Amino acid sequence: MISHIAFYRLKPEVDVQGLEDMVRTTRSLLLKIPEILSVHSGRNVSSESEWSFFYSIEVESLGKLAMTTDDPLFLKFLATVIAPNTEDEFVFDFETDPSKDLRYS
């Protein structure tokens, strides 16, 4: 299993309602992609952090992650949710099944 986690610094003009819309739209768009097993998104509860928004998805393998990031719905998500509202990102991909050999995923 692969967990793809992304943190974002928001543009200054994104207000509380804009952030709430990002959280909801992320879930509704990404859950439509067949390769995605689960989606989480939310706002940072720490006002001291520069990373105000995050989303995470789980997929079966690195191959499924590649399929996901090429999916038209994922590209729409990047174009309509991420690009207009964020300034910077910090992304991780984690293997969550330590017994699995990543060369075969």
N, C-alpha and C positions, 0 to 999 in steps of 0.2 A: 504494500500500500504506500502511496506517495501523498504527502501533505504539502501543498503549495500555499505558502503564507506570504502576504504582501502588506506592508505598512506604508502609509502615505502621509505626507505633509500637505495640508490643504492650502489653497490660495487664500489670501486675506479676505477676499470678498465672499467666501463661502460662510453662510450663517448657520444657525442651529437647524433651521428648516431644510436648508440645502444639504446638510450632513445627514439628516434623517431621511431625506429622499434618496441619497446615495446608498444608505444601508438597505432600504427597502428594494430599490431597483436592482442592486447587486444580487440579492437573493432571487428575485423573480426572474431575472435574465439568465443567471448562471444555472439555476435548477432545470432549465429547459435543455441543457446540453446533455445528451445521453451518457457520455463517458464520466460525468461528474456524479459521484456517489453522495457527497454532502457538501453543503455550503454554510459558512458562518461569515457574518460581517457585523461590524459594530463601530462604536465610537469609544475613544479612550476616556476613561473616567478620571485620569490624572491630568489636571490642567497644566502641569509643568512639562509634560511631554510634547515634543514637536510632532510626533506621529499620531495624528488625531483620528485617522480612519484605518481600518484593516479589513481584509477579507481573507478567508482560507477556503480551499477546496480539497477534497480527497478524491483521488482516482486510483485505479488498480495498479498502474505501472507507469514507467517513464514514457512508454509508447502512447498510452492513453493521455498522458499530460501533453505530449506533442500534438496529438489529435485535438485536444481541448483548445490549446492556444492557437490553432489554425481554424477553429470553428467560426463561421460567420457571426454567431451570437456572441462569442467571446470578443471578437474584433469590434462588434457593435458596443459591447460593454466598455471596452477600452476607449472607444471614440466618443461615447455619449456620457459616461460616468466618470472615468478616470481622467482623461485628457483635459476636459474643461474645468475640472475642480481641484486638481492637484499640481504641486510644484516639484515634488521629489518622491522617490520610492525606495524601499528597502525590501528585497524579496529573498525568500528561502524556499528550498525544496528539501524535504526530509523523508527518508525511508522509515516507515513506522513498523516494519516487520523485520527485525534484525536477523532473522534466520534466512532471509531471502537473498540470493545473489543478484545484485543489481544488473550484472551483465546480461541476465536473462529476462529482465523485466521490460 
